[in-house]
Amino acid sequence: MTNLFEEDSYLKEFKTKIEKINREEKYIKLIDTAFYGKSGGQPGDRGEIIVDDQKIEVLDTIKKDGDIINVLKDKDIGEIKENSEVVGKIDWNVRYKHMRMHTALHLMCSIIPLGVTGGQIGFEKSRLDFNDPEKKINKEELEEKINLLVKDNHYVTSEIIESKILDEKPELVRTMSVKPPQVDGKIRLVRIGEVDLQPCGGTHVKSTIEIGRIQIGKIENKGKMNRRVNLLLSS
Ligand SMILES: [Zn+2]
């Protein structure tokens, strides 16, 4: 299986074949996929799969035993066959918002030099939780700094490295609760210009300018090690 979204996060439509169908659990696995499987705080993609001119709705995309699988409706899964040629279409409105949100969270993380204890990307708002017992995070200052980084038009790129290199640079791993995804002893690093570098398997925009104006929402206290910073986009 090739994860097409890792090479090109802007791929909205792709051709492939159905590798496996699980009718009991109502999911299929495609040979190659541009559908992002729910992980690392980023929701799974929705969209549709077209088989012989028939449109089948993809309700969700998740990871199961390392595979990326598409969850389908009961009535649709009965109709399809393994090895059929299909066209996959990503619900781009939702996914592109997730890409902008995701990249914005990297920027937030680069500004706040504290351990990350949690996070979630959403369509309306996203959040990161920080270990901030002294309440150092300031909403106005953060909003000003993060919007400057957006305007600076930093390019976002990714590279694959041996995961053992990461053992020598543990400071790259900002999340205290989530282990970065490893495949065959390799790990994907996402770099935002000179601003941020960290292991990540998600989808991002090409340049920070695409994020647009960021609004920092409520900062909530969610326990000793959790200060939750909410983030919204203006469009
Ligand atoms: Zn990321």
Residues whose N, C-alpha, C, O or C-beta is under 5 A from the ligand:
A	BS01	ZN	C200 G202
